[in-house]
């Protein structure tokens, strides 16, 4: 049995979609210089798709895009 080469995989590696740490997640949503505190505040008031890996706050870019699309649809 052969492994499928990465180039033929239907999904990109998770690492390509992963934002690792509150700094990265905040910068992805609000731009460079966004303080992670802004992210933690938003997490308290919304159902932002973030999760923890160990002690680090993480998110998938694709999940954040879907979340924003849903917010736009509701708005």
CHARMM internal coordinates of N, CA and C (Angstrom, degrees):
IC EDIT
DIST 1 N 1 CA 1.4523
DIST 1 CA 1 C 1.5232
ANGL 1 N 1 CA 1 C 108.96
DIST 1 C 2 N 1.3290
ANGL 1 CA 1 C 2 N 117.19
DIHE 1 N 1 CA 1 C 2 N 128.53
DIST 2 N 2 CA 1.4544
ANGL 1 C 2 N 2 CA 121.91
DIHE 1 CA 1 C 2 N 2 CA -178.70
DIST 2 CA 2 C 1.5203
ANGL 2 N 2 CA 2 C 110.52
DIHE 1 C 2 N 2 CA 2 C -100.47
DIST 2 C 3 N 1.3322
ANGL 2 CA 2 C 3 N 114.91
DIHE 2 N 2 CA 2 C 3 N 145.22
DIST 3 N 3 CA 1.4575
ANGL 2 C 3 N 3 CA 119.53
DIHE 2 CA 2 C 3 N 3 CA 173.56
DIST 3 CA 3 C 1.5161
ANGL 3 N 3 CA 3 C 108.56
DIHE 2 C 3 N 3 CA 3 C -77.49
DIST 3 C 4 N 1.3157
ANGL 3 CA 3 C 4 N 116.70
DIHE 3 N 3 CA 3 C 4 N 145.92
DIST 4 N 4 CA 1.4560
ANGL 3 C 4 N 4 CA 121.72
DIHE 3 CA 3 C 4 N 4 CA 176.64
DIST 4 CA 4 C 1.5151
ANGL 4 N 4 CA 4 C 108.32
DIHE 3 C 4 N 4 CA 4 C -75.93
DIST 4 C 5 N 1.3275
ANGL 4 CA 4 C 5 N 118.18
DIHE 4 N 4 CA 4 C 5 N 128.14
DIST 5 N 5 CA 1.4677
ANGL 4 C 5 N 5 CA 119.66
DIHE 4 CA 4 C 5 N 5 CA 177.77
DIST 5 CA 5 C 1.5230
ANGL 5 N 5 CA 5 C 110.84
DIHE 4 C 5 N 5 CA 5 C -60.10
DIST 5 C 6 N 1.3100
ANGL 5 CA 5 C 6 N 115.84
DIHE 5 N 5 CA 5 C 6 N 149.98
DIST 6 N 6 CA 1.4662
ANGL 5 C 6 N 6 CA 120.79
DIHE 5 CA 5 C 6 N 6 CA -177.91
DIST 6 CA 6 C 1.5262
ANGL 6 N 6 CA 6 C 111.98
DIHE 5 C 6 N 6 CA 6 C -57.70
DIST 6 C 7 N 1.3269
ANGL 6 CA 6 C 7 N 117.21
DIHE 6 N 6 CA 6 C 7 N -33.41
DIST 7 N 7 CA 1.4636
ANGL 6 C 7 N 7 CA 120.16
DIHE 6 CA 6 C 7 N 7 CA -178.60
DIST 7 CA 7 C 1.5245
ANGL 7 N 7 CA 7 C 111.89
DIHE 6 C 7 N 7 CA 7 C -65.74
DIST 7 C 8 N 1.3174
ANGL 7 CA 7 C 8 N 117.86
DIHE 7 N 7 CA 7 C 8 N -24.74
DIST 8 N 8 CA 1.4561
ANGL 7 C 8 N 8 CA 121.50
DIHE 7 CA 7 C 8 N 8 CA -179.17
DIST 8 CA 8 C 1.5219
ANGL 8 N 8 CA 8 C 112.80
DIHE 7 C 8 N 8 CA 8 C -94.95
DIST 8 C 9 N 1.3069
ANGL 8 CA 8 C 9 N 117.49
DIHE 8 N 8 CA 8 C 9 N -3.52
DIST 9 N 9 CA 1.4537
ANGL 8 C 9 N 9 CA 121.96
DIHE 8 CA 8 C 9 N 9 CA -178.93
DIST 9 CA 9 C 1.5254
ANGL 9 N 9 CA 9 C 109.76
DIHE 8 C 9 N 9 CA 9 C -66.57
DIST 9 C 10 N 1.3498
ANGL 9 CA 9 C 10 N 118.38
DIHE 9 N 9 CA 9 C 10 N 136.20
DIST 10 N 10 CA 1.4637
ANGL 9 C 10 N 10 CA 120.59
DIHE 9 CA 9 C 10 N 10 CA -179.58
DIST 10 CA 10 C 1.5228
ANGL 10 N 10 CA 10 C 112.90
DIHE 9 C 10 N 10 CA 10 C -71.24
DIST 10 C 11 N 1.3161
ANGL 10 CA 10 C 11 N 117.95
DIHE 10 N 10 CA 10 C 11 N -19.58
DIST 11 N 11 CA 1.4596
ANGL 10 C 11 N 11 CA 121.92
DIHE 10 CA 10 C 11 N 11 CA -179.19
DIST 11 CA 11 C 1.5194
ANGL 11 N 11 CA 11 C 110.05
DIHE 10 C 11 N 11 CA 11 C -118.69
DIST 11 C 12 N 1.3385
ANGL 11 CA 11 C 12 N 117.51
DIHE 11 N 11 CA 11 C 12 N 142.28
DIST 12 N 12 CA 1.4633
ANGL 11 C 12 N 12 CA 119.16
DIHE 11 CA 11 C 12 N 12 CA 175.80
DIST 12 CA 12 C 1.5226
ANGL 12 N 12 CA 12 C 109.69
DIHE 11 C 12 N 12 CA 12 C -70.87
DIST 12 C 13 N 1.3129
ANGL 12 CA 12 C 13 N 117.40
DIHE 12 N 12 CA 12 C 13 N 159.97
DIST 13 N 13 CA 1.4647
ANGL 12 C 13 N 13 CA 119.43
DIHE 12 CA 12 C 13 N 13 CA 176.22
DIST 13 CA 13 C 1.5250
ANGL 13 N 13 CA 13 C 110.65
DIHE 12 C 13 N 13 CA 13 C -57.52
DIST 13 C 14 N 1.3067
ANGL 13 CA 13 C 14 N 115.94
DIHE 13 N 13 CA 13 C 14 N 145.80
DIST 14 N 14 CA 1.4664
ANGL 13 C 14 N 14 CA 120.31
DIHE 13 CA 13 C 14 N 14 CA 179.95
DIST 14 CA 14 C 1.5236
ANGL 14 N 14 CA 14 C 110.59
DIHE 13 C 14 N 14 CA 14 C -56.59
DIST 14 C 15 N 1.3185
ANGL 14 CA 14 C 15 N 117.28
DIHE 14 N 14 CA 14 C 15 N -36.60
DIST 15 N 15 CA 1.4621
ANGL 14 C 15 N 15 CA 120.92
DIHE 14 CA 14 C 15 N 15 CA -178.64
DIST 15 CA 15 C 1.5245
ANGL 15 N 15 CA 15 C 111.66
DIHE 14 C 15 N 15 CA 15 C -57.32
DIST 15 C 16 N 1.3304
ANGL 15 CA 15 C 16 N 117.84
DIHE 15 N 15 CA 15 C 16 N -31.90
DIST 16 N 16 CA 1.4641
ANGL 15 C 16 N 16 CA 120.65
DIHE 15 CA 15 C 16 N 16 CA 179.43
DIST 16 CA 16 C 1.5231
ANGL 16 N 16 CA 16 C 111.93
DIHE 15 C 16 N 16 CA 16 C -70.35
DIST 16 C 17 N 1.3173
ANGL 16 CA 16 C 17 N 118.07
DIHE 16 N 16 CA 16 C 17 N -19.62
DIST 17 N 17 CA 1.4643
ANGL 16 C 17 N 17 CA 123.33
DIHE 16 CA 16 C 17 N 17 CA -176.39
DIST 17 CA 17 C 1.5281
ANGL 17 N 17 CA 17 C 112.19
DIHE 16 C 17 N 17 CA 17 C -106.65
DIST 17 C 18 N 1.3193
ANGL 17 CA 17 C 18 N 117.01
DIHE 17 N 17 CA 17 C 18 N -7.68
DIST 18 N 18 CA 1.4613
ANGL 17 C 18 N 18 CA 121.65
DIHE 17 CA 17 C 18 N 18 CA -170.49
DIST 18 CA 18 C 1.5189
ANGL 18 N 18 CA 18 C 112.60
DIHE 17 C 18 N 18 CA 18 C -92.28
DIST 18 C 19 N 1.3165
ANGL 18 CA 18 C 19 N 115.65
DIHE 18 N 18 CA 18 C 19 N 133.01
DIST 19 N 19 CA 1.4563
ANGL 18 C 19 N 19 CA 122.86
DIHE 18 CA 18 C 19 N 19 CA 169.13
DIST 19 CA 19 C 1.5164
ANGL 19 N 19 CA 19 C 105.91
DIHE 18 C 19 N 19 CA 19 C -103.89
DIST 19 C 20 N 1.3164
ANGL 19 CA 19 C 20 N 117.26
DIHE 19 N 19 CA 19 C 20 N 122.61
DIST 20 N 20 CA 1.4628
ANGL 19 C 20 N 20 CA 122.51
DIHE 19 CA 19 C 20 N 20 CA -172.08
DIST 20 CA 20 C 1.5200
ANGL 20 N 20 CA 20 C 110.16
DIHE 19 C 20 N 20 CA 20 C -110.17
DIST 20 C 21 N 1.3081
ANGL 20 CA 20 C 21 N 116.21
DIHE 20 N 20 CA 20 C 21 N 106.38
DIST 21 N 21 CA 1.4534
ANGL 20 C 21 N 21 CA 121.60
DIHE 20 CA 20 C 21 N 21 CA 177.74
DIST 21 CA 21 C 1.5188
ANGL 21 N 21 CA 21 C 112.48
DIHE 20 C 21 N 21 CA 21 C 106.21
DIST 21 C 22 N 1.3171
ANGL 21 CA 21 C 22 N 114.98
DIHE 21 N 21 CA 21 C 22 N 149.79
DIST 22 N 22 CA 1.4662
ANGL 21 C 22 N 22 CA 121.01
DIHE 21 CA 21 C 22 N 22 CA -178.14
DIST 22 CA 22 C 1.5244
ANGL 22 N 22 CA 22 C 111.52
DIHE 21 C 22 N 22 CA 22 C -60.57
DIST 22 C 23 N 1.3340
ANGL 22 CA 22 C 23 N 117.56
DIHE 22 N 22 CA 22 C 23 N -34.53
DIST 23 N 23 CA 1.4657
ANGL 22 C 23 N 23 CA 120.23
DIHE 22 CA 22 C 23 N 23 CA 178.91
DIST 23 CA 23 C 1.5221
ANGL 23 N 23 CA 23 C 111.07
DIHE 22 C 23 N 23 CA 23 C -61.18
DIST 23 C 24 N 1.3360
ANGL 23 CA 23 C 24 N 116.94
DIHE 23 N 23 CA 23 C 24 N -45.92
DIST 24 N 24 CA 1.4601
ANGL 23 C 24 N 24 CA 120.87
DIHE 23 CA 23 C 24 N 24 CA -179.27
DIST 24 CA 24 C 1.5306
ANGL 24 N 24 CA 24 C 111.39
DIHE 23 C 24 N 24 CA 24 C -66.25
DIST 24 C 25 N 1.3188
ANGL 24 CA 24 C 25 N 116.35
DIHE 24 N 24 CA 24 C 25 N -42.53
DIST 25 N 25 CA 1.4717
ANGL 24 C 25 N 25 CA 119.80
DIHE 24 CA 24 C 25 N 25 CA -178.98
DIST 25 CA 25 C 1.5291
ANGL 25 N 25 CA 25 C 109.95
DIHE 24 C 25 N 25 CA 25 C -64.33
DIST 25 C 26 N 1.3179
ANGL 25 CA 25 C 26 N 117.31
DIHE 25 N 25 CA 25 C 26 N -46.80
DIST 26 N 26 CA 1.4667
ANGL 25 C 26 N 26 CA 121.26
DIHE 25 CA 25 C 26 N 26 CA 179.91
DIST 26 CA 26 C 1.5297
ANGL 26 N 26 CA 26 C 111.00
DIHE 25 C 26 N 26 CA 26 C -61.77
DIST 26 C 27 N 1.3256
ANGL 26 CA 26 C 27 N 117.20
DIHE 26 N 26 CA 26 C 27 N -43.79
DIST 27 N 27 CA 1.4657
ANGL 26 C 27 N 27 CA 120.88
DIHE 26 CA 26 C 27 N 27 CA 179.60
DIST 27 CA 27 C 1.5202
ANGL 27 N 27 CA 27 C 111.04
DIHE 26 C 27 N 27 CA 27 C -64.85
DIST 27 C 28 N 1.3169
ANGL 27 CA 27 C 28 N 117.86
DIHE 27 N 27 CA 27 C 28 N -35.04
DIST 28 N 28 CA 1.4651
ANGL 27 C 28 N 28 CA 121.17
DIHE 27 CA 27 C 28 N 28 CA 179.82
DIST 28 CA 28 C 1.5288
ANGL 28 N 28 CA 28 C 111.24
DIHE 27 C 28 N 28 CA 28 C -67.63
DIST 28 C 29 N 1.3229
ANGL 28 CA 28 C 29 N 116.28
DIHE 28 N 28 CA 28 C 29 N -37.06
DIST 29 N 29 CA 1.4660
ANGL 28 C 29 N 29 CA 120.03
DIHE 28 CA 28 C 29 N 29 CA -177.72
DIST 29 CA 29 C 1.5303
ANGL 29 N 29 CA 29 C 111.74
DIHE 28 C 29 N 29 CA 29 C -82.03
DIST 29 C 30 N 1.3289
ANGL 29 CA 29 C 30 N 116.84
DIHE 29 N 29 CA 29 C 30 N -47.57
DIST 30 N 30 CA 1.4677
ANGL 29 C 30 N 30 CA 120.46
DIHE 29 CA 29 C 30 N 30 CA -172.18
DIST 30 CA 30 C 1.5237
ANGL 30 N 30 CA 30 C 114.35
DIHE 29 C 30 N 30 CA 30 C -110.40
DIST 30 C 31 N 1.3058
ANGL 30 CA 30 C 31 N 118.29
DIHE 30 N 30 CA 30 C 31 N -3.64
DIST 31 N 31 CA 1.4616
ANGL 30 C 31 N 31 CA 121.12
DIHE 30 CA 30 C 31 N 31 CA 179.98
DIST 31 CA 31 C 1.5194
ANGL 31 N 31 CA 31 C 112.27
DIHE 30 C 31 N 31 CA 31 C 98.41
DIST 31 C 32 N 1.3183
ANGL 31 CA 31 C 32 N 113.10
DIHE 31 N 31 CA 31 C 32 N 169.23
DIST 32 N 32 CA 1.4758
ANGL 31 C 32 N 32 CA 119.15
DIHE 31 CA 31 C 32 N 32 CA -179.22
DIST 32 CA 32 C 1.5116
ANGL 32 N 32 CA 32 C 110.65
DIHE 31 C 32 N 32 CA 32 C -59.10
DIST 32 C 33 N 1.2982
ANGL 32 CA 32 C 33 N 114.69
DIHE 32 N 32 CA 32 C 33 N 145.25
DIST 33 N 33 CA 1.4548
ANGL 32 C 33 N 33 CA 119.68
DIHE 32 CA 32 C 33 N 33 CA 178.90
DIST 33 CA 33 C 1.5196
ANGL 33 N 33 CA 33 C 113.64
DIHE 32 C 33 N 33 CA 33 C 87.65
DIST 33 C 34 N 1.3263
ANGL 33 CA 33 C 34 N 117.28
DIHE 33 N 33 CA 33 C 34 N -5.52
DIST 34 N 34 CA 1.4728
ANGL 33 C 34 N 34 CA 119.79
DIHE 33 CA 33 C 34 N 34 CA 177.65
DIST 34 CA 34 C 1.5190
ANGL 34 N 34 CA 34 C 108.81
DIHE 33 C 34 N 34 CA 34 C -69.17
DIST 34 C 35 N 1.2903
ANGL 34 CA 34 C 35 N 116.44
DIHE 34 N 34 CA 34 C 35 N 130.47
DIST 35 N 35 CA 1.4632
ANGL 34 C 35 N 35 CA 120.87
DIHE 34 CA 34 C 35 N 35 CA -179.03
DIST 35 CA 35 C 1.5231
ANGL 35 N 35 CA 35 C 109.59
DIHE 34 C 35 N 35 CA 35 C -79.24
DIST 35 C 36 N 1.3346
ANGL 35 CA 35 C 36 N 117.80
DIHE 35 N 35 CA 35 C 36 N 137.66
DIST 36 N 36 CA 1.4736
ANGL 35 C 36 N 36 CA 120.68
DIHE 35 CA 35 C 36 N 36 CA 178.64
DIST 36 CA 36 C 1.5251
ANGL 36 N 36 CA 36 C 113.25
DIHE 35 C 36 N 36 CA 36 C -56.52
DIST 36 C 37 N 1.3269
ANGL 36 CA 36 C 37 N 117.85
DIHE 36 N 36 CA 36 C 37 N -25.14
DIST 37 N 37 CA 1.4644
ANGL 36 C 37 N 37 CA 120.88
DIHE 36 CA 36 C 37 N 37 CA 178.71
DIST 37 CA 37 C 1.5340
ANGL 37 N 37 CA 37 C 110.33
DIHE 36 C 37 N 37 CA 37 C -57.94
DIST 37 C 38 N 1.3215
ANGL 37 CA 37 C 38 N 116.03
DIHE 37 N 37 CA 37 C 38 N -35.10
DIST 38 N 38 CA 1.4622
ANGL 37 C 38 N 38 CA 120.75
DIHE 37 CA 37 C 38 N 38 CA 177.94
DIST 38 CA 38 C 1.5234
ANGL 38 N 38 CA 38 C 110.73
DIHE 37 C 38 N 38 CA 38 C -62.24
DIST 38 C 39 N 1.3216
ANGL 38 CA 38 C 39 N 115.98
DIHE 38 N 38 CA 38 C 39 N -38.58
DIST 39 N 39 CA 1.4661
ANGL 38 C 39 N 39 CA 121.45
DIHE 38 CA 38 C 39 N 39 CA 177.61
DIST 39 CA 39 C 1.5283
ANGL 39 N 39 CA 39 C 110.61
DIHE 38 C 39 N 39 CA 39 C -65.20
DIST 39 C 40 N 1.3247
ANGL 39 CA 39 C 40 N 116.68
DIHE 39 N 39 CA 39 C 40 N -47.08
DIST 40 N 40 CA 1.4692
ANGL 39 C 40 N 40 CA 119.84
DIHE 39 CA 39 C 40 N 40 CA -178.98
DIST 40 CA 40 C 1.5250
ANGL 40 N 40 CA 40 C 111.02
DIHE 39 C 40 N 40 CA 40 C -61.81
DIST 40 C 41 N 1.3305
ANGL 40 CA 40 C 41 N 117.06
DIHE 40 N 40 CA 40 C 41 N -37.81
DIST 41 N 41 CA 1.4635
ANGL 40 C 41 N 41 CA 120.65
DIHE 40 CA 40 C 41 N 41 CA 176.79
DIST 41 CA 41 C 1.5262
ANGL 41 N 41 CA 41 C 110.84
DIHE 40 C 41 N 41 CA 41 C -63.66
DIST 41 C 42 N 1.3281
ANGL 41 CA 41 C 42 N 116.19
DIHE 41 N 41 CA 41 C 42 N -44.39
DIST 42 N 42 CA 1.4672
ANGL 41 C 42 N 42 CA 120.51
DIHE 41 CA 41 C 42 N 42 CA 179.59
DIST 42 CA 42 C 1.5227
ANGL 42 N 42 CA 42 C 110.84
DIHE 41 C 42 N 42 CA 42 C -64.28
DIST 42 C 43 N 1.3208
ANGL 42 CA 42 C 43 N 117.20
DIHE 42 N 42 CA 42 C 43 N -35.08
DIST 43 N 43 CA 1.4684
ANGL 42 C 43 N 43 CA 120.40
DIHE 42 CA 42 C 43 N 43 CA 179.07
DIST 43 CA 43 C 1.5229
ANGL 43 N 43 CA 43 C 111.33
DIHE 42 C 43 N 43 CA 43 C -63.98
DIST 43 C 44 N 1.3195
ANGL 43 CA 43 C 44 N 117.43
DIHE 43 N 43 CA 43 C 44 N -32.00
DIST 44 N 44 CA 1.4583
ANGL 43 C 44 N 44 CA 121.25
DIHE 43 CA 43 C 44 N 44 CA -179.01
DIST 44 CA 44 C 1.5212
ANGL 44 N 44 CA 44 C 112.33
DIHE 43 C 44 N 44 CA 44 C -73.13
DIST 44 C 45 N 1.3221
ANGL 44 CA 44 C 45 N 117.25
DIHE 44 N 44 CA 44 C 45 N -26.09
DIST 45 N 45 CA 1.4596
ANGL 44 C 45 N 45 CA 120.17
DIHE 44 CA 44 C 45 N 45 CA -174.04
DIST 45 CA 45 C 1.5264
ANGL 45 N 45 CA 45 C 113.71
DIHE 44 C 45 N 45 CA 45 C -108.15
DIST 45 C 46 N 1.3144
ANGL 45 CA 45 C 46 N 117.30
DIHE 45 N 45 CA 45 C 46 N -3.64
DIST 46 N 46 CA 1.4662
ANGL 45 C 46 N 46 CA 119.55
DIHE 45 CA 45 C 46 N 46 CA -179.20
DIST 46 CA 46 C 1.5244
ANGL 46 N 46 CA 46 C 109.90
DIHE 45 C 46 N 46 CA 46 C -142.04
DIST 46 C 47 N 1.2942
ANGL 46 CA 46 C 47 N 115.42
DIHE 46 N 46 CA 46 C 47 N 173.09
DIST 47 N 47 CA 1.4561
ANGL 46 C 47 N 47 CA 121.27
DIHE 46 CA 46 C 47 N 47 CA 179.24
DIST 47 CA 47 C 1.5306
ANGL 47 N 47 CA 47 C 109.52
DIHE 46 C 47 N 47 CA 47 C -100.06
DIST 47 C 48 N 1.3098
ANGL 47 CA 47 C 48 N 115.04
DIHE 47 N 47 CA 47 C 48 N 54.90
DIST 48 N 48 CA 1.4574
ANGL 47 C 48 N 48 CA 122.20
DIHE 47 CA 47 C 48 N 48 CA -179.18
DIST 48 CA 48 C 1.5330
ANGL 48 N 48 CA 48 C 109.83
DIHE 47 C 48 N 48 CA 48 C -62.24
DIST 48 C 49 N 1.3338
ANGL 48 CA 48 C 49 N 117.97
DIHE 48 N 48 CA 48 C 49 N 133.32
DIST 49 N 49 CA 1.4616
ANGL 48 C 49 N 49 CA 120.72
DIHE 48 CA 48 C 49 N 49 CA -176.02
DIST 49 CA 49 C 1.5329
ANGL 49 N 49 CA 49 C 113.05
DIHE 48 C 49 N 49 CA 49 C -80.11
DIST 49 C 50 N 1.3160
ANGL 49 CA 49 C 50 N 115.33
DIHE 49 N 49 CA 49 C 50 N 75.42
DIST 50 N 50 CA 1.4578
ANGL 49 C 50 N 50 CA 121.25
DIHE 49 CA 49 C 50 N 50 CA 176.98
DIST 50 CA 50 C 1.5238
ANGL 50 N 50 CA 50 C 108.41
DIHE 49 C 50 N 50 CA 50 C -118.08
DIST 50 C 51 N 1.3116
ANGL 50 CA 50 C 51 N 115.93
DIHE 50 N 50 CA 50 C 51 N 161.56
DIST 51 N 51 CA 1.4614
ANGL 50 C 51 N 51 CA 120.98
DIHE 50 CA 50 C 51 N 51 CA -179.82
DIST 51 CA 51 C 1.5203
ANGL 51 N 51 CA 51 C 108.93
DIHE 50 C 51 N 51 CA 51 C -152.19
DIST 51 C 52 N 1.2940
ANGL 51 CA 51 C 52 N 115.88
DIHE 51 N 51 CA 51 C 52 N 169.68
DIST 52 N 52 CA 1.4651
ANGL 51 C 52 N 52 CA 120.60
DIHE 51 CA 51 C 52 N 52 CA 179.47
DIST 52 CA 52 C 1.5232
ANGL 52 N 52 CA 52 C 110.17
DIHE 51 C 52 N 52 CA 52 C -110.28
DIST 52 C 53 N 1.3150
ANGL 52 CA 52 C 53 N 114.62
DIHE 52 N 52 CA 52 C 53 N 136.12
DIST 53 N 53 CA 1.4612
ANGL 52 C 53 N 53 CA 122.38
DIHE 52 CA 52 C 53 N 53 CA 169.23
DIST 53 CA 53 C 1.5144
ANGL 53 N 53 CA 53 C 104.60
DIHE 52 C 53 N 53 CA 53 C -114.97
DIST 53 C 54 N 1.3180
ANGL 53 CA 53 C 54 N 115.01
DIHE 53 N 53 CA 53 C 54 N 106.73
DIST 54 N 54 CA 1.4546
ANGL 53 C 54 N 54 CA 117.89
DIHE 53 CA 53 C 54 N 54 CA -170.45
DIST 54 CA 54 C 1.5151
ANGL 54 N 54 CA 54 C 107.33
DIHE 53 C 54 N 54 CA 54 C 65.35
DIST 54 C 55 N 1.3016
ANGL 54 CA 54 C 55 N 117.43
DIHE 54 N 54 CA 54 C 55 N -127.70
DIST 55 N 55 CA 1.4558
ANGL 54 C 55 N 55 CA 120.81
DIHE 54 CA 54 C 55 N 55 CA 178.51
DIST 55 CA 55 C 1.5117
ANGL 55 N 55 CA 55 C 113.65
DIHE 54 C 55 N 55 CA 55 C -96.82
DIST 55 C 56 N 1.3408
ANGL 55 CA 55 C 56 N 117.45
DIHE 55 N 55 CA 55 C 56 N 1.37
DIST 56 N 56 CA 1.4592
ANGL 55 C 56 N 56 CA 120.67
DIHE 55 CA 55 C 56 N 56 CA -175.53
DIST 56 CA 56 C 1.5211
ANGL 56 N 56 CA 56 C 112.21
DIHE 55 C 56 N 56 CA 56 C -95.14
DIST 56 C 57 N 1.3124
ANGL 56 CA 56 C 57 N 115.35
DIHE 56 N 56 CA 56 C 57 N 135.83
DIST 57 N 57 CA 1.4575
ANGL 56 C 57 N 57 CA 121.78
DIHE 56 CA 56 C 57 N 57 CA 176.14
DIST 57 CA 57 C 1.5240
ANGL 57 N 57 CA 57 C 107.83
DIHE 56 C 57 N 57 CA 57 C -79.58
DIST 57 C 58 N 1.3122
ANGL 57 CA 57 C 58 N 116.92
DIHE 57 N 57 CA 57 C 58 N 129.63
DIST 58 N 58 CA 1.4607
ANGL 57 C 58 N 58 CA 121.97
DIHE 57 CA 57 C 58 N 58 CA -177.62
DIST 58 CA 58 C 1.5209
ANGL 58 N 58 CA 58 C 110.40
DIHE 57 C 58 N 58 CA 58 C -134.51
DIST 58 C 59 N 1.3206
ANGL 58 CA 58 C 59 N 115.80
DIHE 58 N 58 CA 58 C 59 N 164.55
DIST 59 N 59 CA 1.4613
ANGL 58 C 59 N 59 CA 122.19
DIHE 58 CA 58 C 59 N 59 CA 174.89
DIST 59 CA 59 C 1.5180
ANGL 59 N 59 CA 59 C 107.59
DIHE 58 C 59 N 59 CA 59 C -155.51
DIST 59 C 60 N 1.3187
ANGL 59 CA 59 C 60 N 115.11
DIHE 59 N 59 CA 59 C 60 N 156.42
DIST 60 N 60 CA 1.4614
ANGL 59 C 60 N 60 CA 120.45
DIHE 59 CA 59 C 60 N 60 CA 173.73
DIST 60 CA 60 C 1.5181
ANGL 60 N 60 CA 60 C 108.30
DIHE 59 C 60 N 60 CA 60 C -98.18
DIST 60 C 61 N 1.3073
ANGL 60 CA 60 C 61 N 116.72
DIHE 60 N 60 CA 60 C 61 N 134.70
DIST 61 N 61 CA 1.4608
ANGL 60 C 61 N 61 CA 120.87
DIHE 60 CA 60 C 61 N 61 CA 178.56
DIST 61 CA 61 C 1.5289
ANGL 61 N 61 CA 61 C 110.50
DIHE 60 C 61 N 61 CA 61 C -54.61
DIST 61 C 62 N 1.3263
ANGL 61 CA 61 C 62 N 115.91
DIHE 61 N 61 CA 61 C 62 N -44.80
DIST 62 N 62 CA 1.4659
ANGL 61 C 62 N 62 CA 120.62
DIHE 61 CA 61 C 62 N 62 CA -177.91
DIST 62 CA 62 C 1.5318
ANGL 62 N 62 CA 62 C 111.59
DIHE 61 C 62 N 62 CA 62 C -62.24
DIST 62 C 63 N 1.3146
ANGL 62 CA 62 C 63 N 117.39
DIHE 62 N 62 CA 62 C 63 N -37.49
DIST 63 N 63 CA 1.4696
ANGL 62 C 63 N 63 CA 120.54
DIHE 62 CA 62 C 63 N 63 CA 178.63
DIST 63 CA 63 C 1.5246
ANGL 63 N 63 CA 63 C 110.97
DIHE 62 C 63 N 63 CA 63 C -69.14
DIST 63 C 64 N 1.3201
ANGL 63 CA 63 C 64 N 116.79
DIHE 63 N 63 CA 63 C 64 N -38.92
DIST 64 N 64 CA 1.4632
ANGL 63 C 64 N 64 CA 119.76
DIHE 63 CA 63 C 64 N 64 CA 177.73
DIST 64 CA 64 C 1.5245
ANGL 64 N 64 CA 64 C 110.94
DIHE 63 C 64 N 64 CA 64 C -65.01
DIST 64 C 65 N 1.3311
ANGL 64 CA 64 C 65 N 117.06
DIHE 64 N 64 CA 64 C 65 N -39.78
DIST 65 N 65 CA 1.4679
ANGL 64 C 65 N 65 CA 119.93
DIHE 64 CA 64 C 65 N 65 CA 177.52
DIST 65 CA 65 C 1.5301
ANGL 65 N 65 CA 65 C 110.89
DIHE 64 C 65 N 65 CA 65 C -62.93
DIST 65 C 66 N 1.3238
ANGL 65 CA 65 C 66 N 116.83
DIHE 65 N 65 CA 65 C 66 N -43.61
DIST 66 N 66 CA 1.4638
ANGL 65 C 66 N 66 CA 120.71
DIHE 65 CA 65 C 66 N 66 CA 179.00
DIST 66 CA 66 C 1.5258
ANGL 66 N 66 CA 66 C 110.36
DIHE 65 C 66 N 66 CA 66 C -63.69
DIST 66 C 67 N 1.3168
ANGL 66 CA 66 C 67 N 117.21
DIHE 66 N 66 CA 66 C 67 N -39.53
DIST 67 N 67 CA 1.4615
ANGL 66 C 67 N 67 CA 122.44
DIHE 66 CA 66 C 67 N 67 CA 179.67
DIST 67 CA 67 C 1.5360
ANGL 67 N 67 CA 67 C 110.33
DIHE 66 C 67 N 67 CA 67 C -62.98
DIST 67 C 68 N 1.3247
ANGL 67 CA 67 C 68 N 116.61
DIHE 67 N 67 CA 67 C 68 N -45.26
DIST 68 N 68 CA 1.4651
ANGL 67 C 68 N 68 CA 120.44
DIHE 67 CA 67 C 68 N 68 CA 179.06
DIST 68 CA 68 C 1.5231
ANGL 68 N 68 CA 68 C 110.65
DIHE 67 C 68 N 68 CA 68 C -64.79
DIST 68 C 69 N 1.3368
ANGL 68 CA 68 C 69 N 117.19
DIHE 68 N 68 CA 68 C 69 N -41.70
DIST 69 N 69 CA 1.4698
ANGL 68 C 69 N 69 CA 119.85
DIHE 68 CA 68 C 69 N 69 CA 177.27
DIST 69 CA 69 C 1.5226
ANGL 69 N 69 CA 69 C 110.88
DIHE 68 C 69 N 69 CA 69 C -58.47
DIST 69 C 70 N 1.3267
ANGL 69 CA 69 C 70 N 116.87
DIHE 69 N 69 CA 69 C 70 N -40.42
DIST 70 N 70 CA 1.4610
ANGL 69 C 70 N 70 CA 120.71
DIHE 69 CA 69 C 70 N 70 CA 178.99
DIST 70 CA 70 C 1.5234
ANGL 70 N 70 CA 70 C 110.88
DIHE 69 C 70 N 70 CA 70 C -66.30
DIST 70 C 71 N 1.3246
ANGL 70 CA 70 C 71 N 117.53
DIHE 70 N 70 CA 70 C 71 N -40.49
DIST 71 N 71 CA 1.4618
ANGL 70 C 71 N 71 CA 120.54
DIHE 70 CA 70 C 71 N 71 CA 176.36
DIST 71 CA 71 C 1.5229
ANGL 71 N 71 CA 71 C 111.27
DIHE 70 C 71 N 71 CA 71 C -61.57
DIST 71 C 72 N 1.3304
ANGL 71 CA 71 C 72 N 115.70
DIHE 71 N 71 CA 71 C 72 N -40.80
DIST 72 N 72 CA 1.4682
ANGL 71 C 72 N 72 CA 119.31
DIHE 71 CA 71 C 72 N 72 CA 178.01
DIST 72 CA 72 C 1.5297
ANGL 72 N 72 CA 72 C 110.81
DIHE 71 C 72 N 72 CA 72 C -64.74
DIST 72 C 73 N 1.3095
ANGL 72 CA 72 C 73 N 116.61
DIHE 72 N 72 CA 72 C 73 N -40.59
DIST 73 N 73 CA 1.4666
ANGL 72 C 73 N 73 CA 120.70
DIHE 72 CA 72 C 73 N 73 CA 179.54
DIST 73 CA 73 C 1.5256
ANGL 73 N 73 CA 73 C 110.76
DIHE 72 C 73 N 73 CA 73 C -62.64
DIST 73 C 74 N 1.3227
ANGL 73 CA 73 C 74 N 116.44
DIHE 73 N 73 CA 73 C 74 N -40.33
DIST 74 N 74 CA 1.4612
ANGL 73 C 74 N 74 CA 121.05
DIHE 73 CA 73 C 74 N 74 CA -178.74
DIST 74 CA 74 C 1.5245
ANGL 74 N 74 CA 74 C 111.93
DIHE 73 C 74 N 74 CA 74 C -72.06
DIST 74 C 75 N 1.3439
ANGL 74 CA 74 C 75 N 115.59
DIHE 74 N 74 CA 74 C 75 N -31.57
DIST 75 N 75 CA 1.4673
ANGL 74 C 75 N 75 CA 121.71
DIHE 74 CA 74 C 75 N 75 CA -174.04
DIST 75 CA 75 C 1.4681
ANGL 75 N 75 CA 75 C 112.94
DIHE 74 C 75 N 75 CA 75 C -67.62
END
COOR INIT
IC SEED 1 N 1 CA 1 C
IC BUILD
